[in-house]
Amino acid sequence: MVTSKDLINLYPALVTPFDGDGAVDGAAMESLVARMFAGGAHGVVPLGGTGEYTAMSPQERRKAVEHTVRAAEGKGPVVAGVLSPGFAEAAAAGHDFKAAGADAIMLLTPFYAIGDQRGLAAYIRRFRETVDLPIVLYEIPVRTNVSLAPETIASLAEDGTAIGIKFSNYDVPRFARIAGMVGNDFAMMGGEEPLVATHIQMGACGAVLATANLFPRYWVHLFELAKTDAASALRHQLAFQPLLDAVFAESNPGPLKRAMEMIGYPVGAARLPLVPPSAGTEEKLRNALAPMQAEWGDADN
């Protein structure tokens, strides 16, 4: 069973490839997973926001996890995202992903009927009991308008309900407070590219990153730098900023999927309500991709 000790270094937040008819492209998904591990990823996260969970049917989500598990076998853990708004749907998805072979669940806080901290903790504990897979908490208040209190996170860590957290939140003092409250058996994972080097210095053991779909080796190198040279790690991260500005100029994963096509890995377009990126964003992508592709692109592309 996956533990917090497995949640280290890079975990790409995978896009979900779609074919020309708009269906989940299983072969492309397996190819993407293989490329992530070849680039140094320690594990993978299908079906987060980057994977368009909310735009897919339950059957499509399970298919995406099945293909991810098939490609990841023996290479690293599969932590499948569950981004449902309420318990019944979330538990059903969790059971599906467990049957498909997922090693753990990245569980989003419920986001329509918003409970207080007691309710959120009870929701997460019941999910852990019901699905019986390790849980990585998913903190992304910009999308959910919900944030777990540091004390709630510490309680879920202490009793073993959760083994880690993807912290997609720009509140650096909050990250520091949580890191100071949880023990060594809880994995703090960054979720925002501009803060990865900072989070590592504050105790993060890994990160779940959308732009790793483009250049996984870039982020793997940052983790290596951070072990010995914090200043170099920060400079390395800042060099990525023009591409981050382009990729996140419009709603993720629209520009990201277009960028993948530009570097030779077509994965289809994002589903509605997202639309293809504007001409201006495409120009920003081309300009920012060129130097990164030259240094960090795959050898065969």
C-alpha positions as a Markdown table, in Angstrom:
| # | Residue | x | y | z |
|---|---|---|---|---|
| 1 | Met | 0.0 | 0.0 | 0.0 |
| 2 | Val | 1.2 | 3.5 | -0.8 |
| 3 | Thr | 2.5 | 5.5 | 2.1 |
| 4 | Ser | 3.6 | 9.1 | 2.6 |
| 5 | Lys | 7.2 | 8.0 | 1.9 |
| 6 | Asp | 6.1 | 7.2 | -1.7 |
| 7 | Leu | 4.9 | 10.8 | -2.3 |
| 8 | Ile | 8.2 | 12.3 | -3.2 |
| 9 | Asn | 9.6 | 14.4 | -6.1 |
| 10 | Leu | 7.5 | 14.8 | -9.2 |
| 11 | Tyr | 4.0 | 13.6 | -9.7 |
| 12 | Pro | 2.6 | 15.0 | -13.0 |
| 13 | Ala | -1.0 | 16.1 | -13.0 |
| 14 | Leu | -1.9 | 14.3 | -16.2 |
| 15 | Val | -4.0 | 15.8 | -19.0 |
| 16 | Thr | -6.6 | 13.4 | -20.4 |
| 17 | Pro | -6.0 | 12.8 | -24.2 |
| 18 | Phe | -9.1 | 12.8 | -26.4 |
| 19 | Asp | -9.1 | 11.4 | -30.0 |
| 20 | Gly | -10.5 | 13.0 | -33.1 |
| 21 | Asp | -14.1 | 12.0 | -32.1 |
| 22 | Gly | -13.7 | 13.5 | -28.6 |
| 23 | Ala | -13.4 | 10.2 | -26.8 |
| 24 | Val | -10.8 | 9.2 | -24.3 |
| 25 | Asp | -7.7 | 8.1 | -26.2 |
| 26 | Gly | -6.4 | 5.2 | -24.3 |
| 27 | Ala | -3.3 | 4.6 | -26.4 |
| 28 | Ala | -2.3 | 8.3 | -26.1 |
| 29 | Met | -2.9 | 8.1 | -22.3 |
| 30 | Glu | -0.6 | 5.2 | -22.0 |
| 31 | Ser | 2.1 | 6.9 | -24.1 |
| 32 | Leu | 1.8 | 10.0 | -22.0 |
| 33 | Val | 2.2 | 8.0 | -18.7 |
| 34 | Ala | 5.2 | 6.1 | -20.2 |
| 35 | Arg | 6.8 | 9.5 | -21.2 |
| 36 | Met | 6.3 | 10.9 | -17.7 |
| 37 | Phe | 8.1 | 8.0 | -16.0 |
| 38 | Ala | 10.9 | 8.1 | -18.7 |
| 39 | Gly | 11.3 | 11.7 | -17.8 |
| 40 | Gly | 11.9 | 10.9 | -14.1 |
| 41 | Ala | 8.4 | 11.1 | -12.5 |
| 42 | His | 8.0 | 9.2 | -9.3 |
| 43 | Gly | 4.2 | 8.7 | -9.8 |
| 44 | Val | 1.3 | 10.1 | -11.7 |
| 45 | Val | -2.0 | 11.8 | -10.9 |
| 46 | Pro | -4.8 | 11.3 | -13.5 |
| 47 | Leu | -8.1 | 13.1 | -13.3 |
| 48 | Gly | -7.3 | 16.2 | -11.4 |
| 49 | Gly | -8.5 | 19.5 | -12.8 |
| 50 | Thr | -5.9 | 19.3 | -15.5 |
| 51 | Gly | -7.3 | 15.9 | -16.4 |
| 52 | Glu | -10.8 | 17.4 | -16.9 |
| 53 | Tyr | -12.5 | 15.2 | -14.3 |
| 54 | Thr | -15.7 | 17.4 | -14.2 |
| 55 | Ala | -16.1 | 17.3 | -18.0 |
| 56 | Met | -16.1 | 13.5 | -18.2 |
| 57 | Ser | -18.6 | 10.7 | -17.5 |
| 58 | Pro | -18.0 | 8.1 | -14.8 |
| 59 | Gln | -17.3 | 5.5 | -17.5 |
| 60 | Glu | -14.7 | 7.8 | -19.1 |
| 61 | Arg | -13.0 | 8.5 | -15.8 |
| 62 | Arg | -12.6 | 4.8 | -15.1 |
| 63 | Lys | -11.2 | 4.2 | -18.5 |
| 64 | Ala | -8.6 | 6.9 | -18.0 |
| 65 | Val | -7.5 | 5.3 | -14.7 |
| 66 | Glu | -7.4 | 1.9 | -16.2 |
| 67 | His | -5.1 | 3.0 | -19.0 |
| 68 | Thr | -2.9 | 5.0 | -16.5 |
| 69 | Val | -2.6 | 1.9 | -14.3 |
| 70 | Arg | -1.7 | -0.3 | -17.2 |
| 71 | Ala | 1.1 | 2.1 | -18.3 |
| 72 | Ala | 2.4 | 2.7 | -14.8 |
| 73 | Glu | 2.6 | -0.9 | -13.6 |
| 74 | Gly | 5.9 | -1.4 | -11.9 |
| 75 | Lys | 7.0 | 2.2 | -12.4 |
| 76 | Gly | 5.3 | 4.2 | -9.7 |
| 77 | Pro | 2.1 | 4.9 | -7.9 |
| 78 | Val | -1.2 | 6.1 | -9.5 |
| 79 | Val | -3.0 | 8.6 | -7.4 |
| 80 | Ala | -6.4 | 9.2 | -9.0 |
| 81 | Gly | -8.2 | 12.4 | -8.5 |
| 82 | Val | -11.8 | 12.5 | -7.2 |
| 83 | Leu | -13.2 | 16.0 | -7.8 |
| 84 | Ser | -16.9 | 15.3 | -7.1 |
| 85 | Pro | -19.0 | 17.9 | -5.2 |
| 86 | Gly | -20.6 | 15.4 | -2.8 |
| 87 | Phe | -20.2 | 12.2 | -1.0 |
| 88 | Ala | -22.2 | 9.7 | -3.0 |
| 89 | Glu | -20.7 | 10.5 | -6.3 |
| 90 | Ala | -17.2 | 10.8 | -4.8 |
| 91 | Ala | -17.5 | 7.4 | -3.1 |
| 92 | Ala | -18.7 | 5.8 | -6.3 |
| 93 | Ala | -15.8 | 7.2 | -8.2 |
| 94 | Gly | -13.4 | 6.0 | -5.5 |
| 95 | His | -14.7 | 2.5 | -5.7 |
| 96 | Asp | -14.4 | 2.6 | -9.5 |
| 97 | Phe | -10.8 | 3.8 | -9.4 |
| 98 | Lys | -9.9 | 1.2 | -6.7 |
| 99 | Ala | -11.3 | -1.5 | -9.0 |
| 100 | Ala | -9.3 | 0.0 | -11.9 |
| 101 | Gly | -6.1 | -0.4 | -9.9 |
| 102 | Ala | -5.4 | 3.0 | -8.5 |
| 103 | Asp | -3.0 | 3.0 | -5.5 |
| 104 | Ala | -4.4 | 6.1 | -3.8 |
| 105 | Ile | -7.0 | 8.9 | -4.1 |
| 106 | Met | -6.4 | 12.6 | -4.3 |
| 107 | Leu | -9.7 | 13.8 | -2.7 |
| 108 | Leu | -11.0 | 17.3 | -3.3 |
| 109 | Thr | -13.0 | 19.0 | -0.6 |
| 110 | Pro | -16.7 | 19.0 | -1.3 |
| 111 | Phe | -17.6 | 22.3 | -2.9 |
| 112 | Tyr | -21.3 | 23.0 | -3.3 |
| 113 | Ala | -22.9 | 22.2 | 0.0 |
| 114 | Ile | -20.0 | 23.5 | 2.1 |
| 115 | Gly | -19.7 | 22.2 | 5.6 |
| 116 | Asp | -17.7 | 23.6 | 8.5 |
| 117 | Gln | -14.4 | 22.0 | 9.5 |
| 118 | Arg | -16.1 | 19.3 | 11.5 |
| 119 | Gly | -18.2 | 18.4 | 8.5 |
| 120 | Leu | -15.2 | 18.4 | 6.1 |
| 121 | Ala | -13.2 | 16.2 | 8.5 |
| 122 | Ala | -16.1 | 13.7 | 8.9 |
| 123 | Tyr | -16.6 | 13.6 | 5.1 |
| 124 | Ile | -12.9 | 12.7 | 4.5 |
| 125 | Arg | -12.9 | 10.1 | 7.3 |
| 126 | Arg | -16.0 | 8.5 | 5.9 |
| 127 | Phe | -14.6 | 8.4 | 2.4 |
| 128 | Arg | -11.4 | 6.7 | 3.8 |
| 129 | Glu | -13.5 | 4.1 | 5.6 |
| 130 | Thr | -15.8 | 3.5 | 2.6 |
| 131 | Val | -13.3 | 3.3 | -0.2 |
| 132 | Asp | -10.3 | 1.9 | 1.8 |
| 133 | Leu | -7.5 | 3.5 | -0.2 |
| 134 | Pro | -4.9 | 6.0 | 1.0 |
| 135 | Ile | -6.0 | 9.6 | 0.7 |
| 136 | Val | -4.0 | 12.6 | -0.5 |
| 137 | Leu | -6.0 | 15.8 | 0.4 |
| 138 | Tyr | -6.5 | 18.3 | -2.4 |
| 139 | Glu | -6.5 | 21.9 | -1.2 |
| 140 | Ile | -7.4 | 24.4 | -4.0 |
| 141 | Pro | -9.6 | 27.1 | -2.6 |
| 142 | Val | -9.4 | 29.3 | -5.7 |
| 143 | Arg | -11.6 | 26.6 | -7.4 |
| 144 | Thr | -13.7 | 25.4 | -4.5 |
| 145 | Asn | -14.0 | 28.4 | -2.1 |
| 146 | Val | -13.2 | 25.8 | 0.6 |
| 147 | Ser | -10.0 | 25.5 | 2.7 |
| 148 | Leu | -9.1 | 23.0 | 5.3 |
| 149 | Ala | -7.9 | 24.5 | 8.5 |
| 150 | Pro | -4.3 | 23.6 | 9.5 |
| 151 | Glu | -5.8 | 22.0 | 12.7 |
| 152 | Thr | -8.1 | 19.9 | 10.5 |
| 153 | Ile | -5.3 | 18.7 | 8.3 |
| 154 | Ala | -3.1 | 17.9 | 11.3 |
| 155 | Ser | -6.0 | 15.8 | 12.8 |
| 156 | Leu | -6.5 | 13.9 | 9.6 |
| 157 | Ala | -2.7 | 13.3 | 9.4 |
| 158 | Glu | -2.5 | 12.2 | 13.1 |
| 159 | Asp | -5.1 | 9.5 | 12.9 |
| 160 | Gly | -3.9 | 8.2 | 9.5 |
| 161 | Thr | -6.9 | 9.3 | 7.5 |
| 162 | Ala | -4.7 | 11.1 | 5.0 |
| 163 | Ile | -1.1 | 10.5 | 4.0 |
| 164 | Gly | -0.5 | 13.8 | 2.3 |
| 165 | Ile | -1.8 | 16.9 | 0.7 |
| 166 | Lys | -1.5 | 18.7 | -2.7 |
| 167 | Phe | -1.4 | 22.3 | -1.6 |
| 168 | Ser | -2.6 | 24.4 | -4.5 |
| 169 | Asn | -2.8 | 27.6 | -2.6 |
| 170 | Tyr | -0.6 | 30.7 | -2.7 |
| 171 | Asp | -0.8 | 31.2 | 1.1 |
| 172 | Val | 2.8 | 30.6 | 2.0 |
| 173 | Pro | 2.4 | 31.2 | 5.7 |
| 174 | Arg | -0.4 | 28.7 | 5.8 |
| 175 | Phe | 1.8 | 26.1 | 4.1 |
| 176 | Ala | 4.5 | 26.8 | 6.7 |
| 177 | Arg | 2.0 | 26.4 | 9.6 |
| 178 | Ile | 0.7 | 23.1 | 8.3 |
| 179 | Ala | 4.2 | 21.8 | 7.7 |
| 180 | Gly | 5.0 | 22.6 | 11.3 |
| 181 | Met | 1.9 | 20.8 | 12.6 |
| 182 | Val | 2.1 | 17.5 | 10.8 |
| 183 | Gly | 4.6 | 14.7 | 11.4 |
| 184 | Asn | 7.1 | 13.0 | 9.2 |
| 185 | Asp | 4.4 | 10.5 | 8.1 |
| 186 | Phe | 2.5 | 13.1 | 6.2 |
| 187 | Ala | 3.6 | 14.3 | 2.8 |
| 188 | Met | 3.4 | 18.0 | 2.0 |
| 189 | Met | 3.2 | 18.3 | -1.8 |
| 190 | Gly | 3.2 | 21.6 | -3.7 |
| 191 | Gly | 0.7 | 22.2 | -6.4 |
| 192 | Glu | 1.6 | 25.6 | -7.7 |
| 193 | Glu | 4.6 | 25.8 | -10.1 |
| 194 | Pro | 5.8 | 29.3 | -9.1 |
| 195 | Leu | 6.2 | 28.1 | -5.4 |
| 196 | Val | 7.8 | 24.7 | -5.9 |
| 197 | Ala | 11.3 | 25.8 | -4.8 |
| 198 | Thr | 9.9 | 27.7 | -1.9 |
| 199 | His | 7.7 | 24.9 | -0.8 |
| 200 | Ile | 10.7 | 22.5 | -0.9 |
| 201 | Gln | 12.6 | 24.8 | 1.4 |
| 202 | Met | 9.6 | 24.8 | 3.8 |
| 203 | Gly | 9.4 | 21.0 | 4.0 |
| 204 | Ala | 7.6 | 19.8 | 0.8 |
| 205 | Cys | 8.7 | 16.4 | -0.3 |
| 206 | Gly | 7.2 | 16.5 | -3.7 |
| 207 | Ala | 4.8 | 18.4 | -6.1 |
| 208 | Val | 1.9 | 17.6 | -8.3 |
| 209 | Leu | 2.3 | 19.8 | -11.4 |
| 210 | Ala | 0.4 | 20.3 | -14.6 |
| 211 | Thr | 3.3 | 21.6 | -16.7 |
| 212 | Ala | 5.2 | 18.4 | -16.1 |
| 213 | Asn | 3.1 | 17.1 | -19.1 |
| 214 | Leu | 5.4 | 19.3 | -21.2 |
| 215 | Phe | 8.9 | 18.9 | -19.7 |
| 216 | Pro | 9.1 | 16.5 | -16.8 |
| 217 | Arg | 12.9 | 16.5 | -16.7 |
| 218 | Tyr | 12.8 | 20.3 | -16.0 |
| 219 | Trp | 11.0 | 19.7 | -12.7 |
| 220 | Val | 12.9 | 16.6 | -11.8 |
| 221 | His | 16.1 | 18.7 | -12.1 |
| 222 | Leu | 14.7 | 21.3 | -9.8 |
| 223 | Phe | 14.2 | 18.7 | -7.1 |
| 224 | Glu | 17.8 | 17.6 | -7.5 |
| 225 | Leu | 19.0 | 21.2 | -7.3 |
| 226 | Ala | 16.9 | 21.9 | -4.2 |
| 227 | Lys | 18.7 | 19.2 | -2.3 |
| 228 | Thr | 22.0 | 21.0 | -2.3 |
| 229 | Asp | 21.5 | 24.6 | -3.7 |
| 230 | Ala | 18.4 | 26.5 | -2.8 |
| 231 | Ala | 19.4 | 29.6 | -4.7 |
| 232 | Ser | 20.1 | 27.7 | -7.9 |
| 233 | Ala | 16.7 | 25.9 | -7.5 |
| 234 | Leu | 14.9 | 29.2 | -7.3 |
| 235 | Arg | 16.7 | 30.6 | -10.3 |
| 236 | His | 15.9 | 27.4 | -12.2 |
| 237 | Gln | 12.2 | 27.8 | -11.3 |
| 238 | Leu | 12.1 | 31.4 | -12.4 |
| 239 | Ala | 13.4 | 30.5 | -15.8 |
| 240 | Phe | 10.1 | 28.7 | -16.4 |
| 241 | Gln | 8.0 | 31.7 | -15.6 |
| 242 | Pro | 7.4 | 32.9 | -19.3 |
| 243 | Leu | 6.0 | 29.5 | -20.1 |
| 244 | Leu | 3.8 | 29.5 | -17.0 |
| 245 | Asp | 2.5 | 32.9 | -17.9 |
| 246 | Ala | 1.5 | 31.5 | -21.3 |
| 247 | Val | 0.1 | 28.1 | -20.2 |
| 248 | Phe | -2.1 | 29.7 | -17.5 |
| 249 | Ala | -3.1 | 32.8 | -19.5 |
| 250 | Glu | -6.4 | 31.1 | -20.0 |
| 251 | Ser | -8.3 | 28.3 | -18.1 |
| 252 | Asn | -6.2 | 25.2 | -17.7 |
| 253 | Pro | -5.9 | 22.8 | -19.5 |
| 254 | Gly | -6.8 | 24.6 | -22.8 |
| 255 | Pro | -3.4 | 26.3 | -23.4 |
| 256 | Leu | -1.5 | 23.3 | -21.9 |
| 257 | Lys | -3.1 | 20.9 | -24.4 |
| 258 | Arg | -2.3 | 23.3 | -27.3 |
| 259 | Ala | 1.3 | 23.5 | -26.0 |
| 260 | Met | 1.6 | 19.7 | -26.0 |
| 261 | Glu | 0.5 | 19.6 | -29.6 |
| 262 | Met | 3.1 | 22.3 | -30.4 |
| 263 | Ile | 6.0 | 20.2 | -29.1 |
| 264 | Gly | 4.8 | 17.1 | -30.9 |
| 265 | Tyr | 2.4 | 15.3 | -28.4 |
| 266 | Pro | -1.2 | 16.0 | -29.6 |
| 267 | Val | -3.7 | 15.1 | -26.9 |
| 268 | Gly | -6.8 | 16.7 | -28.4 |
| 269 | Ala | -8.6 | 19.9 | -27.2 |
| 270 | Ala | -10.1 | 20.7 | -23.8 |
| 271 | Arg | -13.8 | 20.0 | -23.5 |
| 272 | Leu | -16.5 | 22.7 | -23.2 |
| 273 | Pro | -17.0 | 25.1 | -21.6 |
| 274 | Leu | -13.3 | 25.5 | -22.3 |
| 275 | Val | -12.5 | 26.6 | -25.9 |
| 276 | Pro | -9.2 | 26.7 | -27.8 |
| 277 | Pro | -6.8 | 29.4 | -26.7 |
| 278 | Ser | -6.8 | 32.7 | -28.5 |
| 279 | Ala | -4.3 | 33.7 | -31.1 |
| 280 | Gly | -2.5 | 35.9 | -28.6 |
| 281 | Thr | -2.1 | 33.0 | -26.2 |
| 282 | Glu | -0.8 | 30.7 | -28.9 |
| 283 | Glu | 1.8 | 33.3 | -29.8 |
| 284 | Lys | 2.9 | 33.5 | -26.2 |
| 285 | Leu | 3.1 | 29.7 | -26.1 |
| 286 | Arg | 5.3 | 29.4 | -29.2 |
| 287 | Asn | 7.7 | 32.1 | -28.0 |
| 288 | Ala | 8.0 | 30.5 | -24.5 |
| 289 | Leu | 8.2 | 26.9 | -25.7 |
| 290 | Ala | 11.1 | 27.3 | -28.1 |
| 291 | Pro | 13.9 | 27.8 | -25.5 |
| 292 | Met | 12.5 | 25.2 | -23.2 |
| 293 | Gln | 12.1 | 22.6 | -25.9 |
| 294 | Ala | 15.7 | 23.1 | -27.0 |
| 295 | Glu | 17.0 | 22.4 | -23.6 |
| 296 | Trp | 14.4 | 20.2 | -21.9 |
| 297 | Gly | 12.5 | 18.5 | -24.7 |
| 298 | Asp | 12.6 | 14.7 | -25.2 |
| 299 | Ala | 15.5 | 13.3 | -27.1 |
| 300 | Asp | 13.3 | 11.9 | -29.8 |
| 301 | Asn | 11.3 | 15.1 | -30.4 |
